[in-house]
Amino acid sequence: MEKGWRETYKEKEFTIDTTKPSEIVVAGFEKLRLPENFKVLDLGCGNGRNSIYAATLGGLVESVDLVDLDFKKDIPEKTSGRISFHEMSVMDFDIKPDEYTAVIASRLFQYLTKSELEVLFGRIKEGLTNEGLVMVSYTASGGIFDKSDIHVLKYKHAIDEIRQTFQNNGLEIVLLEGKSGVATHVPYENPNETYGILIKRKIGA
Ligand SMILES: C[S@@+](CC[C@H](N)C(=O)[O-])C[C@H]1O[C@@H](n2cnc3c(N)ncnc32)[C@H](O)[C@@H]1O
């Protein structure tokens, strides 16, 4: 039976053990020229590993997740003061236009439906600055949870469908890296394709 994310975290079915930022997020920030107090949106932030990284680079970060893991209490005030956490669905968050130098969606897509992704990417496109990047990692097969005892809803999104969603919403891919069998922290014998993607606004879109 499916449970919500809150119960899943509470019952410790799923924990995020790493505090390292996602590889695609590190790669994305290396490509950006970062203005003073640049703005970042971290969608489905979990334990905040990517929000914290962006804040240490000098970003002002808005972090959104269905569950408040209270990650700000464990980090220095210098960093935590740069992060605002919003406990809500990414679908309900009001994305301000032309605001964000970086929008992070790390391991989130597989928990959203196709129609949610379509709506969300329209809003993300509006929220990005002209120079900004969306930094994505996602698992096309629906994620590492199929064979483990974790009961949240997950969806399969083939990479071609994801590409189409970007295209439909005036976004273009800057970098796409694919890997397989990367879920080393949970036993999983089948290869599962995981992608790191950087996306920007199409000129004129
Ligand atoms: C696999 S974790 C990834 C966390 C983090 N982005 C990372 O890379 O470590 C997925 C996170 O997405 C959150 N999530 C799932 N659906 C969501 C939604 N509709 N709105 C906000 N957060 C959501 C979950 O609560 C969970 O913290």
The ligand as a Gaussian input file, in Angstrom:
#p B3LYP/6-31G(d) Opt

LIG

0 1
 C       14.303000      11.168000      -3.121000
 S       13.985000      12.600000      -2.141000
 C       15.184000      13.739000      -2.852000
 C       15.528000      14.868000      -1.911000
 C       16.579000      15.867000      -2.414000
 N       16.116000      16.628000      -3.550000
 C       17.882000      15.175000      -2.736000
 O       18.271000      15.132000      -3.908000
 O       18.507000      14.675000      -1.808000
 C       12.456000      13.212000      -2.821000
 C       11.862000      14.379000      -2.017000
 O       10.801000      14.942000      -2.782000
 C        9.771000      15.325000      -1.862000
 N        8.530000      15.414000      -2.641000
 C        7.892000      14.433000      -3.334000
 N        6.795000      14.918000      -3.939000
 C        6.755000      16.247000      -3.633000
 C        5.863000      17.318000      -3.942000
 N        4.775000      17.133000      -4.725000
 N        6.108000      18.542000      -3.438000
 C        7.182000      18.765000      -2.637000
 N        8.074000      17.803000      -2.310000
 C        7.846000      16.558000      -2.796000
 C        9.793000      14.246000      -0.806000
 O        9.195000      14.659000       0.402000
 C       11.290000      13.980000      -0.680000
 O       11.863000      14.777000       0.343000

